[in-house]
């Protein structure tokens, strides 16, 4: 089925682009979620409007991402956790923990934007990357201290 994308769809295309997809994919996913419309002659005339609308939305996202990354610059987070005498945490510090600590400092970040190869399991200082948009990212210093440590 030929459809006209109304919004950017990862791995498929940009808004305003006409693409061929499987009928089931169009009927069960793209059309109900209003990510696409059937590629009729009238819809094809609207393609440029969909493209412009998507570009404006993307510019707004980029602007917000850049502002958030500026707030992250030089930001440090202190987390206290239980640890053994060697500095190994009994639990771990996750993306969610970091996002919550950032929220306490008036920086709203979704936990999915916090990038870590693995959860933090040692006392000490760790640099953590926060990717707000495709190439827009910042770093935060996470300082983990053991409970009872000064």
N, C-alpha and C positions, 0 to 999 in steps of 0.2 A: 504494500500500500504506500502511496506517495503522500507524505505529510509535510506541512510547513511548521517548523519549530517556532514557538512563540517565546521560548526562553532557552538559554544555553543549556545543553544537555551534555554532560561529560561523556567522552568517547563516542559521541554521535554527531554533534555539530553545534553551530552558533544560532542564536535567534535570528529569524528571517531567512534561514536556509531551508531549501526543499530537499528532503532525503527520502530514500526508499527504505522501508522497514517491514518486518514481518507483520502480517495482519493482526495476529494476536498481541504482539508487542504494542502496536498502535492502539488497538481496542481496549486492552486491559491495563495499560500503563500510561502511555503518552497522552491520550485523549482524556481519560478521567482526571488526571492530575493537571490538566490544562497546560501541558508542556508543548503541545502541538495541536494543530487543526488539520482537517483534511485539505489537501492541496487543490482547492477549486480555483477557478479563474479569479473570483472575487478575493479569495484569501491570498493569492499570489500578488494582487495589487497592494495588499496590506504588508507585504514582506518588509519593505523599507521602514515602515512604522515600527514593526516588531524589533528590527535591528537597532533603530535609534533608541527605543525604550530600554533595550537590554544594555546598550552602551552607557546610557545615563545611570542605570542601576549599578553597573560595574564601577563607574567613576565614583559613585557615592560610597560603595564598599571600599574601594582603594583609599579614599580620603579618610574614612573612619579607621581603617587599618593603620594608616600612617600616623594618625593622632594617637592611637593606642600604643604603637611602638615607641613613639616619643615619650609617653608616660613611663614605659618600661625601662627606658635608658637610665642606667645607674641605680635601678631599684634593687633592693636586697630584701630577702624574706628570711625571717628567723622561725624555725620550727623546733619544738622540743618534743622528743620521743623517748620511749624507754629503750635502753641499750645495755648490753653486757659490758664487762670491764675492758674488752678489746675494741669497743666502738661499733659492734654489729648491732643493728636495730632488731628488736624482736618482731616488729612488723616491717613495713616499708612506707616510704613517702611516695604517693602516686600523683598522677596528673590532676586528679580531683582535689587532693590536698593543696597543691600549688595554686590551682584556680581559686580555691576558697580563700587562701591567704592573700592572693592578689585582690580579690573582691574586698577584703578588709582594708586595703589601701586604695580603694576607689578606682581600681582598674578591672573592669569587667572583661573576663576572658573565658571562653568556653573551654572546658577541660580537653576537648578534642583538638584544640589549637596548641596545647602544650606537647612538645615533642621530646620523648625520652626513649632511648633504646631499651632500657629496663628500669624498673622502679629503684629508687634510691634506698640503699640498705646499710649505709655506713654513716657514722657521724663525720662531720666536716663540711667543707664548702664545695658546692657543685654548681656548675653553669648549666642552665636549662634554656633551651630555645623555645620561643613562642612564635609560631608561624600564623600570622593573621590573614594573609592572602598569599597568592601564588609565590611571589618573590619578596614579599614584605614580612620580615621577621626581626625579632629582637631577642636579647638574652637577659636573663634574670639570674642573679646570684642567690642560691638557696643555701642557707647556713643551717645545718642540722646539729642540734646540741642534745646531749643525753640529759634525762631528767636528773635534777639535783646538781648539775654542772653549773658553775657560776658564769 
